[in-house]
Amino acid sequence: MKFVADRRTLLESMNRLIHVSPRQNSLTILSHVLMEASEDGLRLTTTDIATTMSETINIKLETQGRITTPAQKLHEIIKAIPEGHEISFSAQSSNENTNPSPESQNHPQNHTQNHPGSLNVSSGSYRFSIMTLPADDFPSESYDQPTISFTLNAKDFQFLIDTTSFAVSEDDTRQYLNGTFLDPITDQNILRAVGTNGHQMAIADIPLPKTDETIPSIIIPKKLLGLISQLTKLSPEDETPIHVAISSHQIHISMDSIHIFSRLIDDKYPNYQQVIPQNNDKTLTLSKQDLDKSVSAVTIISSENKASVKLSLSENNVNVSTRSQNQETADVDIPAQYTHEPFSIGFNSSYLLQILQHCPHEDISIQLKDTQSPILIQAPENARFILMPVKV
């Protein structure tokens, strides 16, 4: 295998693929990237078994071949080579002749540098030789036949993922909350994404994509959410199509030459609609930026990771305050639209800030009921957030 690749193109590809490959694993091959050079280009693939990502880039091909090499090490080497350079690669693939030529036998030094099991990487005065494993050792692809496929534009897909993925639970004991729930609401003609960790919930809606089949409700695992988010940000045009194919246990996401296959979370998502407040009769309207800055400011005095803040509502004003364990205090007044009776309620500052940072609009409406009931934060552009209060 022998080819030349553009350093920038290769680095951009590896920047994406490295997020799939696990850094530590009992199976060494899973920390490798599969490199397949052919007339179609260089196909790079990483996997952790549950998720597989591949991308094909253009190269100057001299000799076809297939090998694997440590993904993290290759990524670091590419980053170390100066910008604007081309990088030359050469290796003896598992399907090439492993018998040394008479010339290499007469020149032991050359034979050592190019022996099977190493990938030679060079660019200008930079030269590396790193280990390889046979391409046949790399996990083979096994994908279910999709039962439905549809297309979303990059802007809509990014909105769904980025608005909800932050709220996905990290608790492995509740696997069904370890991903974003994709739920088609056919009678409203919308496709909904939901993420929750039991303390906060994020909901985002877009128009239901056109398809002849019924889109199933699925749970997209958290790792895939990050990969999709990266993918949507690659698109220079908001309308760039991203193709989605779903089977009973897997999902296939593709855009241009990038393909991601992932297992779905095989579990039942809880009835999130029961949690959405229906009878909150107090409405507070204010600037998201004002509330974000105020909460960030008052929590400076607290060393706790999950410091609580109190929102004291009075006519057209919100007082944001907190008290540290050392009895230090801080408070900020911000203007707001509020015409109900005075009211105070407490929240985990981290959860509140996360919601504010992912809310897609400057002006927000907060609907409240009492000190023990969840609040509903609504923003234009079809985004809603639910947050449980805490005692303060």
C-alpha positions in Angstrom: 0.0 0.0 0.0 1.4 3.4 -1.0 -0.3 6.8 -1.4 0.0 10.5 -0.8 -2.7 12.4 1.2 -3.3 16.1 1.9 -2.5 16.8 5.5 -5.5 19.1 6.1 -8.0 16.7 4.6 -6.6 13.8 6.5 -6.5 15.6 9.8 -10.1 16.8 9.4 -11.2 13.2 8.8 -9.2 11.8 11.7 -10.6 14.6 14.0 -14.0 13.0 13.5 -13.1 9.4 13.4 -11.0 9.5 16.6 -14.2 10.1 18.7 -15.3 6.5 17.9 -12.1 4.6 18.6 -11.8 3.8 22.3 -8.5 4.8 23.8 -8.4 1.9 26.3 -9.8 -1.5 25.4 -8.9 -5.1 26.1 -9.0 -5.7 22.3 -6.1 -3.8 20.8 -7.6 -3.8 17.3 -10.4 -1.6 18.5 -7.9 1.2 19.1 -6.8 1.0 15.5 -8.1 2.7 12.4 -8.6 0.6 9.3 -7.0 2.2 6.2 -8.1 1.0 2.8 -6.4 2.6 -0.2 -8.0 2.0 -3.6 -8.9 3.8 -6.8 -12.0 5.2 -5.0 -9.7 6.9 -2.4 -8.6 6.2 1.1 -11.4 4.8 3.3 -10.8 5.3 7.0 -12.8 3.3 9.5 -12.9 3.3 13.3 -15.2 1.2 15.6 -16.0 0.3 19.2 -18.3 -2.5 18.0 -21.5 -0.7 18.9 -20.6 2.3 16.7 -18.7 2.3 13.4 -17.7 5.4 11.4 -16.1 5.5 8.0 -15.0 8.3 5.7 -13.5 8.3 2.2 -11.0 11.0 1.2 -9.2 11.7 -2.1 -5.6 10.6 -2.3 -2.8 10.2 -4.9 -2.7 6.4 -5.2 0.3 4.4 -6.1 -0.4 1.0 -4.7 -3.7 -0.4 -3.3 -3.8 -2.1 0.1 -5.4 -2.5 3.5 -3.8 -2.2 7.0 -4.7 -1.1 10.5 -2.7 1.2 12.7 -3.2 2.8 16.1 -5.7 5.6 15.6 -4.6 7.9 18.4 -1.0 7.7 17.4 -1.7 8.3 13.7 -3.9 11.3 14.7 -1.0 12.8 16.8 1.5 12.3 14.0 -0.7 14.1 11.5 -1.2 17.0 13.9 2.6 17.2 14.4 3.3 17.7 10.7 3.2 21.3 9.6 0.2 22.7 7.8 0.2 22.8 4.0 2.2 19.6 3.6 1.4 16.4 1.8 2.0 13.2 3.7 3.3 10.0 2.1 2.3 6.6 3.4 3.7 3.2 2.6 3.1 -0.2 4.2 3.1 -3.8 3.2 -0.5 -5.0 3.5 -1.7 -8.4 4.7 -2.6 -9.2 1.1 0.7 -8.2 -0.3 3.8 -10.5 -0.8 5.6 -10.8 2.5 8.7 -12.3 1.0 11.6 -9.8 1.0 13.0 -8.9 -2.4 16.7 -9.7 -3.2 17.4 -6.0 -3.1 16.1 -5.7 0.5 18.0 -8.8 1.5 21.2 -7.1 0.3 20.3 -3.9 2.2 19.3 -4.9 5.8 18.6 -1.3 6.8 16.0 -0.8 4.1 14.5 -4.2 4.9 14.1 -3.1 8.6 12.4 0.1 7.7 9.8 -1.5 5.5 9.2 -4.9 7.1 5.6 -6.2 7.2 3.9 -4.9 10.3 4.9 -1.2 10.0 3.4 1.9 8.4 5.9 4.5 7.2 4.7 8.0 7.3 6.8 10.9 5.9 6.5 14.6 5.1 9.5 16.7 4.4 12.0 16.2 7.2 9.3 14.3 9.3 9.5 10.5 9.2 7.7 8.0 11.3 7.4 4.2 11.4 4.5 2.8 13.4 3.1 -0.6 14.1 0.3 -2.2 12.1 -2.0 -5.2 12.4 -3.6 -7.1 9.5 -6.8 -5.6 8.1 -8.5 -8.9 8.4 -8.3 -8.6 12.2 -10.5 -5.5 12.1 -14.1 -6.3 13.1 -16.1 -7.1 10.0 -19.2 -5.0 9.2 -22.5 -6.5 10.0 -25.6 -4.4 9.3 -29.3 -5.1 9.4 -31.4 -4.4 6.4 -33.1 -1.0 7.0 -36.9 -1.0 7.3 -37.3 2.7 6.7 -35.2 5.6 5.4 -35.7 9.4 5.2 -33.8 12.6 4.8 -33.3 15.5 7.2 -31.5 18.7 6.3 -28.5 19.5 8.4 -30.0 22.5 10.2 -33.1 20.6 11.4 -31.0 17.6 12.6 -28.6 19.9 14.4 -31.4 21.7 16.1 -32.9 18.4 17.4 -29.6 17.0 18.7 -28.0 20.2 20.1 -31.2 21.3 21.9 -31.8 17.9 23.7 -28.5 15.9 24.0 -27.2 18.0 27.0 -30.0 16.7 29.2 -29.4 13.0 28.4 -28.6 11.0 31.6 -25.1 9.7 32.4 -26.5 7.1 34.8 -25.8 3.7 33.3 -28.3 2.0 35.6 -31.1 3.6 33.6 -30.0 2.7 30.1 -33.2 4.0 28.5 -32.3 7.5 29.6 -28.7 7.3 28.1 -29.9 8.7 24.7 -32.2 11.1 22.9 -35.7 9.8 22.2 -36.8 10.4 18.6 -40.6 10.4 18.6 -42.7 11.0 15.5 -46.0 12.7 16.4 -47.9 11.9 13.2 -51.2 13.7 14.1 -49.3 16.9 14.6 -46.9 16.2 11.7 -43.8 16.8 13.8 -40.7 14.8 14.6 -39.8 15.3 18.3 -36.5 14.8 20.1 -36.5 14.3 23.9 -33.6 14.2 26.4 -33.9 13.9 30.2 -31.9 12.8 33.3 -34.8 12.9 35.7 -34.0 16.4 36.9 -34.3 18.4 33.6 -35.9 17.6 30.3 -35.4 19.1 26.8 -37.9 18.8 24.0 -37.4 20.0 20.4 -39.8 19.7 17.4 -39.2 19.9 13.6 -41.6 19.1 10.7 -42.0 15.4 10.1 -39.9 14.3 7.2 -41.6 13.0 4.1 -41.5 9.2 3.8 -43.9 6.5 2.6 -43.3 4.4 5.8 -44.1 5.2 9.4 -41.0 6.4 11.3 -40.5 4.3 14.5 -39.8 5.7 17.9 -36.1 5.1 18.7 -33.5 5.9 21.4 -30.3 7.3 19.9 -27.3 6.6 22.2 -25.3 9.5 23.6 -22.1 8.7 21.7 -23.9 8.8 18.4 -25.5 12.1 19.3 -22.1 13.7 19.5 -21.1 12.3 16.1 -24.3 13.5 14.5 -23.7 17.0 16.0 -20.3 17.1 14.5 -21.6 15.9 11.1 -24.3 18.6 11.0 -21.7 21.4 11.6 -19.7 20.2 8.6 -22.4 21.4 6.2 -21.8 24.8 4.6 -25.4 24.9 3.6 -28.2 24.5 6.1 -30.2 22.5 3.6 -27.5 19.8 3.0 -29.3 16.4 3.2 -28.4 13.9 5.8 -29.7 10.4 5.1 -31.1 8.3 7.9 -31.9 4.6 7.6 -33.4 2.6 10.5 -33.7 -1.1 11.2 -35.0 -2.9 14.2 -31.7 -2.6 16.1 -29.5 -0.2 14.2 -29.4 3.3 12.6 -27.3 4.4 9.6 -26.5 8.1 9.3 -24.7 9.3 6.1 -23.7 12.6 4.5 -21.5 12.7 1.4 -18.7 10.2 2.0 -19.2 9.9 5.7 -21.1 6.9 7.1 -22.0 6.1 10.7 -23.6 2.9 11.8 -24.7 2.5 15.4 -26.8 0.2 17.6 -29.9 1.7 19.0 -30.7 1.6 22.7 -33.0 -1.4 22.9 -35.3 -0.3 25.8 -38.6 1.4 26.4 -38.5 5.2 26.9 -40.7 6.5 29.8 -43.9 8.4 29.1 -42.3 11.9 29.0 -45.6 13.6 28.1 -46.9 12.9 31.7 -44.1 15.1 33.0 -44.9 18.2 30.8 -46.6 20.7 33.1 -50.2 21.5 32.0 -51.6 23.8 34.8 -48.8 26.2 35.5 -50.7 29.5 35.9 -47.9 32.0 36.5 -45.9 33.4 33.6 -42.5 35.1 33.7 -41.0 36.6 30.6 -37.5 37.8 30.5 -34.1 37.9 28.6 -32.3 34.6 28.6 -29.0 36.4 28.6 -29.9 38.5 31.7 -30.9 35.4 33.6 -27.8 33.4 32.5 -25.4 36.2 33.5 -27.2 36.7 36.9 -27.1 33.0 37.8 -23.4 32.8 36.7 -22.6 35.9 38.8 -24.2 34.9 42.1 -22.8 31.3 42.0 -19.2 32.7 42.1 -19.3 32.7 45.9 -20.2 29.0 46.1 -17.6 26.3 45.8 -20.3 23.6 45.4 -20.7 21.9 42.0 -24.5 22.0 42.2 -25.1 25.2 44.1 -28.7 26.2 44.3 -30.1 29.6 43.4 -33.3 31.3 44.4 -35.5 33.3 42.1 -37.7 35.8 43.9 -40.4 37.1 41.6 -42.2 40.4 42.2 -43.9 42.8 39.8 -41.8 43.2 36.7 -38.6 42.1 38.6 -36.7 38.9 39.4 -34.1 38.8 42.2 -31.6 36.0 41.7 -29.7 35.1 44.9 -27.7 32.4 46.6 -26.0 31.8 50.0 -22.8 29.8 50.4 -22.0 27.3 53.2 -19.9 30.0 54.7 -23.0 32.3 54.8 -21.7 34.5 52.0 -24.4 36.0 49.9 -24.9 37.4 46.4 -27.9 38.7 44.6 -28.8 40.4 41.3 -32.0 42.2 40.2 -33.1 41.8 36.6 -36.1 43.3 34.8 -38.9 41.0 33.7 -42.5 40.8 32.8 -44.4 39.4 35.8 -47.8 40.5 37.1 -48.7 37.8 39.6 -48.3 37.6 43.3 -44.8 37.6 44.8 -43.3 34.1 44.5 -39.9 32.5 45.3 -38.5 29.2 44.0 -35.1 27.5 44.0 -33.2 25.6 41.3 -30.0 23.7 40.9 -27.8 26.4 39.2 -26.0 23.9 36.9 -29.2 22.5 35.5 -30.7 26.0 35.0 -27.5 27.3 33.3 -27.4 24.2 31.0 -31.0 24.9 29.8 -30.3 28.6 29.3 -27.2 27.9 27.3 -29.0 25.5 25.0 -32.2 27.6 24.6 -32.2 28.7 20.9 -33.8 32.1 21.5 -33.0 35.3 23.4 -36.5 35.8 24.9 -38.0 33.0 27.1 -41.2 32.4 28.9 -41.2 30.5 32.2 -44.5 29.0 33.4 -44.7 28.2 37.2 -47.2 26.8 39.6 -45.7 26.5 43.1 -42.5 25.8 44.9 -42.6 22.0 44.5 -43.8 21.7 40.9 -41.6 21.6 37.8 -41.4 24.7 35.7 -41.9 24.9 31.9 -39.4 27.1 30.0 -40.6 27.9 26.5 -38.8 29.5 23.6 -39.9 30.2 20.1 -38.6 27.8 17.4 -40.3 24.8 18.9 -38.1 24.2 22.0 -39.3 23.5 25.6 -37.5 22.7 28.8 -38.8 21.3 32.1 -36.8 21.8 35.3 -37.5 20.4 38.8 -37.2 22.9 41.7 -35.1 22.3 44.8 -35.5 23.6 48.4 -33.5 26.7 49.2 
